[in-house]
């Protein structure tokens, strides 16, 4: 029997949950997901928020039935640690791009601290030209790579906190708490412009995504090392976070087995326990400790939105 066949037969292929990868530098999110999916022999896999090849850190990867909860993680807040080099802008707003402008100006620590409040709160931000934002159905980065001059409209993003961790003459390091859709590269570019010196990201690490933090992570190297033998593959399962972890901020509602079965079949279910659920909105339906579905509550009636085959 070949090694690949043994892996498919292992318990990993039946895993339903989140693997929190510490993505290494130099590999894109899509490639990282593909390598994890191959290790687990998963029928489906997805991730909870793209990281550029330059970036490292938390890349939550959903396996099998957990892919139905990806949007919940992608909408969650995130924390980053990043370093900005002053004195230059690039086409990609990071180290990978071509130099587009230079300056001899270097900001003082006092000037940097004074500039931070302008980037906290609900702010307008123009995404980088090299980004996954779609223009007439095509990714902006695809057009930019083709030599097209890209001009994207600003959009509103939420920055909860922006802290200066340290600075030298030529660069500064920050920690950022932000909402969905915030581009760290745009933030670095805009800070550089406000400080009249230009700036671009030279290192970036994601520390948290939604409910997942650094303590949940496993490196790709360790994951691939463990996958080479059966005891190691069993050990990998300890790093798998339950599907339900991605739904911790959604109210839970318990049903009996008969009602849970009806909901799985797409039938509406009346909610009997007054006050045990929101009158309107989405709930996580459980049967015992097993997630059954994400369901919409309206006028005391449950209707399934996403059913989990667990």
N, C-alpha and C positions, 0 to 999 in steps of 0.2 A: 504494500500500500504506500502511495506517495505521501510526502509530508503535507501537501495541500489537501489531500483527501482526509488525512487524520484531523486537520484543523476544522474542516467542514463538519466532521462528526462530533466535534467537541461540544461541551456545554456553551461555549462562547457564542455559537451560531443562534442559540435560543435566547440570547440576552436582550432584554428590553430595558433600556435606561440610558443614563448620561455618563460618558467617559470624559473627564475633564483633563484635556491634554495641555501640557506645558509645551506650546509650539516653539520649536527652535528657529533661530534666525536662518534665513536663506531658503525657506520653503513656503509656498503659498498655502492658503487655507484649504483650497480644493484638493491639492496634492496630499496635505496632511490627513484630510477626511478619507481619501481613497486608501491610504496606508492603514489607517485604523479599521476601516471597513473590511479590508482584506484580512487583517489579523482576526477579526471577529467572525469572518464569513457571513456578515450581516446582509440580509436582503435589502434593507434600506438604511441610509445614513444621511445626516445633515448636520449643519453646525449653527451655533447660536450667535453669530456675528463675525464678520470677516476680519482677519488680521493680515496686513501687508506682509510680503516676504521679509522686509527689514525688521518687522516687529516680532517680539517674543511674548510668551505668557499664556494666559488662559484662553483656550479655544474649546468651549463646550461642544462635544460631539454627541448627537442623539443617535441611538441605534434602534432599528426596528420600530416598535410601537411608540417609542419616545419621540420619533420624528413628528408625531402629531402635536407635540408641545413646543416645537421650535419657536413659533411666533411669540410665545410667552417669555422665553428667555431673551429673544432679540429685542423685545420692548423694554427689558429691564435696564436699570442704571448700570454704569460701568465706572471703574477706577483705573487710571493709567499713571505710570511714572514715565516721564519723557525728558529728553535733553534737547535744547535748541542751541544751535551754533549761530552766532551773530555775524553780520557783515556780508551775507550773501543770500540771494534767493535762487531757487532752482525751478526747473519746469515741473517737477513732481512735488515740490515743497519738502523733499527729503534728500538723502544722500544719493539716491538712485538717478536723479535727474540731471540734465545739463544746466550749467551755470547760466542764469539770465540777467543777474545784476550783482554789483559788488559795492561795498561801502567801507570806508576807514573808520566810521563811527562805531564806538562800543559803549553800550549803556552802563551806567552805574547801578549798583544794587538799589539805591534809593529811587532811581528812575523806573526800574523794573517793578518794584513794589508799588509805586504810585500808579503804574499803568494797569495793574491787575484788576481793580474794581470794574473797569470798562468791559471786562470779559467774563463777568460773573452775572448770573441771572438768565433771563430769556433774551438771547441776542440773535442778531441776523448774521448769518455766516454763508460765504460763498464756497461751495465744495471745490476741491482741487480739480484742475482740468483732467488729471489722471485719476479718475475715480469711477466707481460703478454706477453713478447716476446715469439714468437713461435720457437720451435726446432722440426724440422721434423713434423710439424703440431700439436704439443702439446705445451701447455703453459709451460713456464719455471717453474712457481710456482708449477704446478702439479707434475713435476718431482722432484723438490726440496723437496716438502712435502713427497714424496715417499722415501726420503733418498738418492737420486742420487746426486753425486757431479757435480754441474752445472758449466760449463765454457762457457761464452758467448763472442762472438767477440766484440771488440769496434766498436762504430759507431760515426759519426760526428754529433754534436749538436751545436746549436748557443746560446751563453750566451751574452746578450746585456749589462747587468749591474749586478754587485754583490756588494752590499753595506753592510758594517758592521754597525749595528744599536746600538749594545751595547755588552759588554762582562764582565764576572766575571772570577773567578779563574777556574771554572770547565765547563763553557759553554759560547757560544756566539750566538747572534741573528743576522740574515742577512735578507736582502730583495733582491730578485732575479727577473730580467726580462729575459725571455728566449723564445726560439722557441719551436716548436713541438718536442716531444720525449725526452726532457731533464728530467732526473731523479734527483730530489732533494736528494734522499737517496744516490745515487752514488756520487753526489757532496760533501755531508757531509763525506762520506767514504774517498774520494780522498783527501779532505782537511786535514782530520785527518792523513792520511798517509804522506802527504807532510810535515806536522808539526811534524812528528815522535811521535805522541801520540795516534792515533786512534780516531775515532769519529763516532757518529750515531745520527740520527734525534730523538729528543724527543717531538717536537711539529711542526706542519706544518699547515699553513692557506693559501689558494689561495685567492688572492685579486682581480684578474682580469683574464678574459679569452676572448680573441678577443675583441669584442665591448662591453662586459658586465663587469660592475664594482660593487663595494659593494653597491652603491646606488640603484641598481636594485634588490637586494636580498630580499627574504622573508624566514623566518625560517620555518622548517617543523612543529614545534609545532603550530605556528600561522596559517599555511595553513590548518592543520587538525582541528583546533578549528573553523575556518571560515566555513569549509565544513559541519558542523553539521546543518546548517539551510539555508534557501533560501536567505535571505539578505546577509549572509556571503559568500555564493557561488557567488553572484553577485559582491561582493567586491573583491573576488579573481581575477576576470577578469581584474581589474585595474593593477594587478601585471604582467599580461601577456604582453610580448614584441612582436611586430609584426614580422612575418616571415621575412619581408624585412630587419630587423635590422641586421641579420646575413650576409647580402649581400651588406652592405654599401660600401665595397671597390671594388665592381664590377660595371663597367659602365652601366648606365640604357639607354634603348631605348624605346620610346613610339610608339605604333602601334594603328591604328584604330581598331574598333570592328571586321570588316570583316577579316583583316589580322591576328588579334589575334585569331580568330576562326580557321583560316586555320592552324596556328602554333600549336594550341591545338590538331588538327586532325593529326599532324605529317607531314603536307605538308610544303615544303620549301617556304620561303617568300623573295622576292627581297627587299633589303634595298634601298630606294629611296634617302634619304637625305644624300648627299655626305658630309663627314666631321663630321657627327653627331654620328659616331660610330667608333670603331677601325676597321681597314681593316681585321685583323685576331684576333681571341680570343673569349672570352666568354662575353656575355652581359646579363643583367637582362631585360627581355622584360616586359613592363607595358602596360596595357590598362586603361587609366585614372590613378588612384592610385593603381590599383589591379595588383599584380604580376601575370604574365601569364606563364612564363617559363624562365629557364636558356637556352640560345641558343648559338650555335657556329656561328660565322661570318666567312665566307670564300668567297673571291671574290665577295663581295656584296650580298651574299645570306645567309639568316638565316635558321638554322636547329635546331629544339628543341633538348635539351639534357635531361632536366627534366621539365615536365609540372606540374603546380600547379592547383589542382582542387578547386579553390576558387570562 
